[in-house]
Amino acid sequence: MAERGQRKTEVGVVISDKMDKTVVVRVERLVQHPKYKKVVRRFTKYKAHDERNECKVGDKVLIIETRPLSKTKRWRVMKILERAPEFVPEVKEEEAVEEVIGDDKADDQA
């Protein structure tokens, strides 16, 4: 059996995981502006197949080119390189104090 050619791979960040078994990955590349010669960041979004729905928003992933899986999906998630940190919303002390004060005023009026 003949060897397959080298497949393209990209590293990017998951920006959406709302679809079933599909994630949107944003890949960053640096290009030099043709006239001004400044290095500019360019982004490309790829839809990638995530078989086990493991990827979450913010994860850094390695994707590999594959056969067309749907109209727009031509990449697969090969592995998750770095997990996104868990976000825990914090309640500020000022907000908590205002809520307590607001409750006291409501009790006084009743």
Steps between C-alpha positions, in 0.01 A plus 500: 500500500633846409599753768277802543639845436574739784179651631483864601481571872413823677494612863213722609255595774142375520262796474170309478382156612125545461463246218483125550840335432627820336714785630608826339876552531669839447852470359736797517774570247744787464544667163702799392305790351606531135543879504572598861699187596335483842424151630123459526293226665253324274240252620326213324205306639472126432218264589653183644351162591508420873377141526460484880392863559801549730605850389379807686527868414854625563675164456817501290474215248695335219286444189587288197370523145270215397248404233182711477269401788227751413446810286743710707685248721841383370704480823510267801611569856810285546568587864440762765831669576386724786175520692330834559502615863170452681321832544346559844294820520593708803258714698651831601457612860334827396228314307436268795475797741255683272276193485488479880428871534229473236333218698500712820322790326236262365439367856465854645235601248286188557 
